[in-house]
Amino acid sequence: MIQSSKENLEKNMENIRENIKREDEKYLEKIAKSYFEYIQKYNSIKNSSTKNFYIIISNETEDENEENIFQTLNEKYFKIKECLFRCGNQVQDFNSKKDIKKILNVFFNSRIYLK
């Protein structure tokens, strides 16, 4: 599941503006201004966004023993987590029903507007 949201770069842009004002060397000031203009132009064309990726692990076994199901799902989880870490990804666990409901609610409600 992928969740995408627009990125607000205004805080970053304000930091660059402040650094430009404090810069004494004209050469570095010119580079900073050029960088600022590049970010503004790039953001207006691409509309920067943040993406969150969620992996939902399901149980496909016919076994109804809760302990076996839990063990199978746990094994899948640790294999996936290890592979993602090896690739340099950050992995965050969501164990509370409240967090999971919030994520799914945002995901499904954003899909309603796409229809």
MODELLER restraints for C-alpha pairs under 7 A, 6 or more apart:
rsr = mdl.restraints
at = mdl.atoms
rsr.add(forms.Gaussian(group=physical.xy_distance, feature=features.Distance(at['CA:1:A'], at['CA:53:A']), mean=5.81, stdev=0.5))
rsr.add(forms.Gaussian(group=physical.xy_distance, feature=features.Distance(at['CA:1:A'], at['CA:54:A']), mean=4.92, stdev=0.5))
rsr.add(forms.Gaussian(group=physical.xy_distance, feature=features.Distance(at['CA:1:A'], at['CA:55:A']), mean=6.25, stdev=0.5))
rsr.add(forms.Gaussian(group=physical.xy_distance, feature=features.Distance(at['CA:2:A'], at['CA:51:A']), mean=6.75, stdev=0.5))
rsr.add(forms.Gaussian(group=physical.xy_distance, feature=features.Distance(at['CA:2:A'], at['CA:52:A']), mean=5.73, stdev=0.5))
rsr.add(forms.Gaussian(group=physical.xy_distance, feature=features.Distance(at['CA:2:A'], at['CA:53:A']), mean=4.56, stdev=0.5))
rsr.add(forms.Gaussian(group=physical.xy_distance, feature=features.Distance(at['CA:2:A'], at['CA:54:A']), mean=6.19, stdev=0.5))
rsr.add(forms.Gaussian(group=physical.xy_distance, feature=features.Distance(at['CA:3:A'], at['CA:51:A']), mean=5.59, stdev=0.5))
rsr.add(forms.Gaussian(group=physical.xy_distance, feature=features.Distance(at['CA:3:A'], at['CA:52:A']), mean=5.06, stdev=0.5))
rsr.add(forms.Gaussian(group=physical.xy_distance, feature=features.Distance(at['CA:3:A'], at['CA:53:A']), mean=6.36, stdev=0.5))
rsr.add(forms.Gaussian(group=physical.xy_distance, feature=features.Distance(at['CA:3:A'], at['CA:107:A']), mean=6.27, stdev=0.5))
rsr.add(forms.Gaussian(group=physical.xy_distance, feature=features.Distance(at['CA:4:A'], at['CA:49:A']), mean=6.58, stdev=0.5))
rsr.add(forms.Gaussian(group=physical.xy_distance, feature=features.Distance(at['CA:4:A'], at['CA:50:A']), mean=5.68, stdev=0.5))
rsr.add(forms.Gaussian(group=physical.xy_distance, feature=features.Distance(at['CA:4:A'], at['CA:51:A']), mean=4.43, stdev=0.5))
rsr.add(forms.Gaussian(group=physical.xy_distance, feature=features.Distance(at['CA:4:A'], at['CA:52:A']), mean=6.39, stdev=0.5))
rsr.add(forms.Gaussian(group=physical.xy_distance, feature=features.Distance(at['CA:5:A'], at['CA:49:A']), mean=5.42, stdev=0.5))
rsr.add(forms.Gaussian(group=physical.xy_distance, feature=features.Distance(at['CA:5:A'], at['CA:50:A']), mean=5.35, stdev=0.5))
rsr.add(forms.Gaussian(group=physical.xy_distance, feature=features.Distance(at['CA:5:A'], at['CA:51:A']), mean=6.53, stdev=0.5))
rsr.add(forms.Gaussian(group=physical.xy_distance, feature=features.Distance(at['CA:6:A'], at['CA:48:A']), mean=6.15, stdev=0.5))
rsr.add(forms.Gaussian(group=physical.xy_distance, feature=features.Distance(at['CA:6:A'], at['CA:49:A']), mean=4.21, stdev=0.5))
rsr.add(forms.Gaussian(group=physical.xy_distance, feature=features.Distance(at['CA:6:A'], at['CA:50:A']), mean=6.24, stdev=0.5))
rsr.add(forms.Gaussian(group=physical.xy_distance, feature=features.Distance(at['CA:7:A'], at['CA:48:A']), mean=5.40, stdev=0.5))
rsr.add(forms.Gaussian(group=physical.xy_distance, feature=features.Distance(at['CA:7:A'], at['CA:49:A']), mean=4.51, stdev=0.5))
rsr.add(forms.Gaussian(group=physical.xy_distance, feature=features.Distance(at['CA:7:A'], at['CA:50:A']), mean=5.88, stdev=0.5))
rsr.add(forms.Gaussian(group=physical.xy_distance, feature=features.Distance(at['CA:16:A'], at['CA:36:A']), mean=6.72, stdev=0.5))
rsr.add(forms.Gaussian(group=physical.xy_distance, feature=features.Distance(at['CA:20:A'], at['CA:29:A']), mean=5.69, stdev=0.5))
rsr.add(forms.Gaussian(group=physical.xy_distance, feature=features.Distance(at['CA:20:A'], at['CA:32:A']), mean=6.18, stdev=0.5))
rsr.add(forms.Gaussian(group=physical.xy_distance, feature=features.Distance(at['CA:20:A'], at['CA:33:A']), mean=6.92, stdev=0.5))
rsr.add(forms.Gaussian(group=physical.xy_distance, feature=features.Distance(at['CA:23:A'], at['CA:29:A']), mean=5.75, stdev=0.5))
rsr.add(forms.Gaussian(group=physical.xy_distance, feature=features.Distance(at['CA:57:A'], at['CA:73:A']), mean=6.92, stdev=0.5))
rsr.add(forms.Gaussian(group=physical.xy_distance, feature=features.Distance(at['CA:59:A'], at['CA:69:A']), mean=6.91, stdev=0.5))
rsr.add(forms.Gaussian(group=physical.xy_distance, feature=features.Distance(at['CA:59:A'], at['CA:73:A']), mean=6.57, stdev=0.5))
rsr.add(forms.Gaussian(group=physical.xy_distance, feature=features.Distance(at['CA:63:A'], at['CA:69:A']), mean=6.97, stdev=0.5))
rsr.add(forms.Gaussian(group=physical.xy_distance, feature=features.Distance(at['CA:81:A'], at['CA:91:A']), mean=6.73, stdev=0.5))
rsr.add(forms.Gaussian(group=physical.xy_distance, feature=features.Distance(at['CA:94:A'], at['CA:100:A']), mean=6.44, stdev=0.5))
